[in-house]
Amino acid sequence: MQLLLINPSNPLVSIVNLGESRWNQYRVWQPLSLMALAGLTPPDWEITIVDENLGVPDYAAMPRPDLVGITAFTSQAGRAYIVAAHFRRLGVPVVMGGIHATMCLDEVIDRVDSVVTGEAEGIWAQVLEDVRQGRLQRRYEGGLACIEEMRPARHNLLPPRYAFGAIQTTRGCPLNCSFCSVTLFNGASYRQRPVADVVREFQLIPQKRVLLVDDNLVGTRSDHMARAKDLFRAMAAANLGKQWIGQVTINFADDEELLTLAARSGCKGVFIGFETPSAEGLCELGKKFNLVRGRDFRASVARIHRHGMVVVGSFIIGLDADQPGIGGRIAETATRYGVDNINALFLTPLPGTQLWDKMAGEKRLAVNDFPQDWQYYTLTYPVAHYLHLSLDQVIAEMDSCGRKFYSIPRILRRAGISLWQRRGFLISLVASLSYRSNLRVDRHAYAEFKRARGSRYESSPADSRRRLTTPVPVDNKASAGLLAQDILGPVGEEIRPQGEPT
């Protein structure tokens, strides 16, 4: 039996084309969910994984598979449907899973033969057996998998063209931020893989650099952090010889022992979601975890730096709390915090999140010709109407943020500090210069976006809310994972990845 697993591309995302730039190998992430499914597949299936981010193959020249499996974030959905249609015309059954399929079931189920919702580990064996017996069902509900029994992903099925390997050690998040889908998809309970299993899988990863795709590697409670310490101790004891980056909340900086163990285990950088400089904005996003009284973000970043780790901060532009000047304010705030790089994103109402429900209910989805327009939901396009910022204004704020934070004097100052502190000097400098050069690419992308979709915007966001046509009613919750790749500084438009749930 032939199984073809496909990670579709997004035609608007240029950074993933390795043929365009050698730096893109640092910005293309392995499709870990497909590798995990491959690890669950019986040995009598011959498995091929296609990551279209490495290039779209000639599917007609490939052996005809017995089953095609597709995963997709929301921004990949349009391409996923094109691929599915090709194989369905050949009579090959197509099953689709992942975050978009789970939260946009009514849309997806009309375009594929079967949909797997939730985490697929607990149901994948049945899917394969039903294909054998010719009784493939229209829908399979995976629910929450037993992560303690997770098998290692098949790290040997991908070509050696990725700078980073990938692994997942936990799932779930109790924070339930309004812009994020992780809590709904993976649950509010913080589920942890056995430490020994994680270390064994680490040893299977051929790359020296590894992305830990956990949405929050260290959790939020003392017992979560104790488990993280155990993991770091085991990784250090195994002498893995790996350098890794991960996604954490700011409490990562609160425990000196945790920082020491993380550095000893190979941590070279972390991605932290600061989101906004204002308490009002944090309340709007439901990220009250960052509002701990007395929290000194500058001191927290400095503690992480002392252990030789780079810090990338994430910020969002377009909140209802944001006024003109927010771009410059974010740049100044990030500079004051002392982060090495920032990743500024437009507030994007990903389908099914609390934010989606709010903005759709207020008729503020400016780009809403679905499924075609899903391609713009990469978090790098202003797809909504923003309360105090017009289309031109919100783009100008994003540009202002980048120009100020990545000015030559500030780049040189940060590079000098990292050199003095012996902390990721080359990474910091290359990333910053890459970001700076990317500002021109961004301006071109925004101009093309305005040409293609700008007519939907009104001069007054308040007026446009009243006149905008009702959006397509889609009940979907898309991933709002974090861009840990920004430790190396992306070029061009970006997909915001997470450890995509299988």
N, C-alpha and C positions, 0 to 999 in steps of 0.2 A: 504494500500500500504506500502511496506517495502523498506526503503531507507538505503543502506549501504555506508557510507563514509569512505574512507581508506587513511591513510597517510603511504606510503610504507617506509620500512627501507632501509639501505644501508649495505650490508654484510661486508664492510670494516670498518665500523664505530662502534667501540666497546664501546664507552663511553655511548651509549644510552641504553645498556642492564642493567636494574636495578638489575637483578639477580647476576651480576658480582661484584657489589660494591654498598654499601649504598650511596656513594657520587654521584652516577649517577643520583639520584633524583634531584640534583642541576644542571644537565647538559642536561636534557631532557625538551624540550619546547613544550608546548601544540600546536596542529595543529589549530591555530586560524582561518585560512581560512575555514576549515571544520566546525568549531563552528559557524562561521558567516553564512555559507550556511544553517546550521540547523536553525538558527534564522529567515531565510527567508522562510522556508518550512512550508506549511499549516499544521494545526494540525491533519489532517486525514492521514498523513504519519507517520509511526512509524520509528524513526531514530535510527540507531546504528553508532557510530563513533569508528573506529578501528585505533589506533596508533600502528603500528608495532614496534615502538621503545620501547614499553613496553612489546613486545613479539608478535610473529606471532601466531594467533589463528588457530584452526582447522576449516577452512572455510567450509569443507564438513559437519561438525556437526552443523553448524549454519543454521537457517531458510533461505530458498531460497529467496533472495531479488527480488524486481521488478525492481530495478535500483541500479547500483553501480557507485559511483562518486569517482574519484581518483585525488589527487593533488600531484605534485612532483616538487622539485627542480631538476636541471640537474643531480646531483649526485645520485638521487633516480630513474632516468628514467628507468634503466634496470630492477629494481625490480618492478616498476609500470607496465611494459609490461608483466612480468610474472603473476602478479595478474590479469591483464586484460584478458590475455589468458585463465586463469582458469575459470573465470565467463562467458566468451564468449562461451566456450565449453559447458557450461550448458544452453546456450540460454538466459542468462541474459544480457541486454544491458549495456554497460559500457561507461560512459562519463568521459573525462579527461580534467582538466583545470590546471591553475597555470602558473608559469613563463616559464617552459620548453615547455609546450603545446602551449603556445602563440607564442614563438619565434622559435619553432622547428616543425611547423605545418605539413610539408610534412612527417617528420619522424613519428610523433605521430598518424596522421590520418589513417595510414595504420594498426595500432595496436589496435585501439579502435573503437567503433561504432559512437562516436560523440566527438567533441572537442569544448570546450568553450574557446575562446581567450579573453584577456583583463580581466577587473574586472567583476565578474559574477553577482553582485547585480541586475543590470538592466535587465538581461536576464534569471535569474534562474527560475522565475515563468513560463516563456514560455517553458523552458526545461521540467519542471515537467508536464505541461499540455500536451505537445506533447507526452510524455511517456504514459500518460493516454489514449490518442487517438490513440496510435500506429503509430505515424508519426514523430518519432525522426529524426531530421535533422543531416546531417553530421557535420555541423559547425554552431556555434552561436558566434556572435561578441558582446562582452559585452562593449567594449570601456572603458570610464572613468565613474565610477558610481557617482551618486549624493551623496556625502559623508554626506551632511547635513541631509539626510533622512535615514541614515544607522540605521538599527535595532540592538539592543544588540545581541551579540553572545550568544549561548546556553552554558553557563558555567556549567550547571548541567548534561551534557551528558558524561563527562569524569570521570574516576575513581579517587579517592583522592590519587593519587600516584605521583603527581607533587609538587615539592617544590614551584614553581612559577606559579601564574596565568598569564594571558596575556590580553592586551588590546591595541587597536590602536586608536589614537586620530587625526592623520593627515596622508595625503598621498601626494606624489609628491616631487620633488626636482629640483631646478633650476641649480644645479652645473654641472650635466652632465659629471662626471668624466669618463675617457676612459675605466676603468675597471668595471664600474657599469652599471646596466640595469634599475635602478629605474626611471630615467627621461623618458626613452622610454616607459616603461610599465605603470607607474603611472602618467606620465606627468610632465612638468616643472613647472606647477602652484602648489603652496603650498595650498592644500585644507584642511580645518579644520572642524572637527565635532563640533557641538554646545557644549559648556562647560557643560551645564546642563545634556545633554545626556551622556557625558563621566562620570560625577560624578554618575549618576544613574546606569550606567553599572558597575562602580567600586564597587558599593554596592552589586552587584550580584556575585562578585568573592569570592569564599570561602577561597582562600589562603591568608595568611597574607602578603606574598611577591609577588610582581607583576612586570612583565617585560612590559614596555611600548615599543612596537615594532616599533614605528615610526622611519623611517630612519634618520630623523633629527627633534628631538622633538621641538626645539626652533626656527627652521627656520634660515633665513639669513638676514632678514630685521627688521627694528624697529617695524613695525606693526605685524610681526610674533612673535617677542619677547613680545610684549604687550599682544597678545592673550595667550602666554604661562604663563605670569604673572596672567592673569585672571583665567586660569585653575588652577594654583597652589593655588591661593587664595581660589577658590571654594573648592578644595580638602581639604585644611586645615580647612576651615569653616565647612565642612561636618564631620570632625573628623572621617575619614575613618578607622583609625587605621592600615593603610597599610605602608609597606616599599617598595620602588620601585627603579628600576634602569632603565636607558634609554640611548639612543644613541644621541649624540649631536655633533655639530662642536665646534671648539675652542672658538668661539665668546660667548659661554655660560658663559665664565669667565669674559666677559667685563662689565657686568651689576651687580652691587652689590645688587640691589633690587631683581633682578631675582634669584640670588644665595640664598638670604635670604628666598624668598618665596618657592623655590624648596626644601630647607632643611626643612622648616616648614611643607610642604605638605607630607614629608616622604621620600625624595630622599636620598638614601644611597650610590649611586655610579653612575658614568657615563662612557660610552665607547666613546673614541675620536679617530678618524682616523688621526694620524700624518703621516702615510704612509712611509715616507722616511726622512732621515736627510738632504737631499740636495735640494736646489732650482731647480737644473737641473732635479732631479727626480720628483718633484712636477709638473713642467711644462710638463714633459713627460706624467704624469698621468692626466693632465688637471685639477689638483686640485689647481688652482691659488688662491682659497679662503684662503689657508693657507699661502699665500705669502704677506699678508698685511704688509706694511712697518712699521718697528718698533715693530712688534709683539715679545713679550718676552714669549716664551712658559713656561719657568720655573716659571715666575711670574704668568702666567695664571693658571698653575696647583696649585701653592701655594694658590691662592685666592679660588679655589674650595675646597682645603683641609681645609682651615680655617672654612668652613661651615660643616665640618664633613663628607665629601663625599670622597669615594675611586675613584681613576682615573685609568682606564685601557687604555693603548695606543696600537693602532694597527699599525703595520709596515709590509711592503712588501719587500721580498727579490727576486731579479732576474730582476730588471729593466735594461734597456739598459744602464742606467747611473751607474749601480752598478759594481764595480771592486772587485777583491779579497780583503778580509778584511772587507766587508760590514757588516757581522754578528757582529763582534766586535764593529764596528762603531755604529750600531744601539743600541747595549747594552749600550755603553757609552753615547749615546745621550739620551736614555730613562732614564738612571740614572741621567744625568744632569738635565733633565726636572723635575725629582722627581716623576714620575708616580709610582703607587703601583705595577702594574703588566703590562706585555706586552703580546700581541698576535701577534707573527710573522708568516706570511703566505707567501707561494710561489706565485709569480706573476702567475696568472692563467687566460688564455684567455677564459673566459666563453662565450659560443656561442652567437653570435649576438652583443656583445659589440664592441665598436670601437677597443678595444684591440684584440678581436677575428679576426676582419677583417684584421688588420695589420699583426698579426702573421700567420694567415692562408694564407694571400697573399704572405708572405715571406717564406712559407712552413716550419714554425717553430713549428708546432704541432707534438710533438714527440710521443704522446699517442693518436692515432686517429682511432682505430678500434671500430667504433660506431655501435650500442648503447652499446656494452659491456664495452667499456672504459669510459663511463660517470661516472662509479663508482669512478674513480680516481679524478674527478673534484670537490673535496671537499675543495680546496685551501690548503690542507696539503700534497699534492704530487707534485713533480716538473714535470708537464706534458708537458712542452714546452722546446724548445732549447733557452738558454739564451745567450745573445750576448757575454759576457765576462766570463761566468762561465760554465764549463762542468757539467755533471750530478753529478759527485763526488764532485766537488767544491761547487755547490750550496747547496748540502746536508750538506757538511762540514761547510758552512757559517751559515746555520740554526742551526746546533748543537753548533757552537761556540757562536752564539747569546744567546741561551738558557743557556749554561754553564756559561757564563760570567754574565749575568743579574741575574741568579738564583744561584750564588755561595753562600755558607753558610755565609761568612762575609757580603755580600750585603743583603741577606735575613734578617739577624739579625739587620743590621743597619736600614733597612726600617721598620722592626717590632718595633724597639725601638723608631723611630721617630713617628710612628702612635700611639704608646702607650703614648708617651709624649704629643702628640697633641689630645689625646682622640678621635681618628678617626679610627674606623674599625680595631683595632689591631688584633683580632682573625681572621677576614676575610682575612686580608693581609697575616698573617703568614700561615694559612692553605692553601691559594691559592698558595703561593710561594713554600711551601713544596710539594704541589701536582704537580705543574709544574716541580719541580726538579726531583721528582720520575718518572715523565712521560718521561723524556729524554731517559731513557732506552727503554721504550715502543716505542718511536719514532724511535730509531735506529733499532729496530727489524722490524718495519713497512717499513722503507726505504730499509732495506736489502731484504725483501720480494718483495718490489716493483721493485728493481733492478733485482732480479732474474726473475720476471715475465715479466718485460717490459724494462729492461735496455739494451737489445740487439738492441733496436731501436736508441739508442744514439751513436753518433760518438765521437771520441776523440776531434775533433775540431768542436765547434758550427758553425763556418763559413762554413766548409766543409759539415756538416750535412744539412745545409740549402739548399745546392745545390743538395744533393743526396736523401733527404727525399722524399718519394712518396707523391703525391698530396692528401690532406686530403679530406674526404667526405664533399661535399658541403652542409652544414646545415645552414639555416638561423634562428638562434636562439639567444635569449638574456636571459641569466640566471641571477638569483638574485645574487647581491653582497652585501647583507645585512651584518650587523656587529655582532660580537660575544660578545654581552653584557654579556653572561654567564661567560665570563672569569673573571668577578669580583670575582667569586668563584673558578676560576682556573680549567679548564677541565683536564681530564685524558684520554689519548688515542687520536686517530684521532678525528677530529671534523667536524661537518657540520657548515657552517657559516650561521646562520639564520637571517632572517629579519622578519618584519611583512609581511608574505607571502601574496601577493595580491590575492584576491579571484577571 
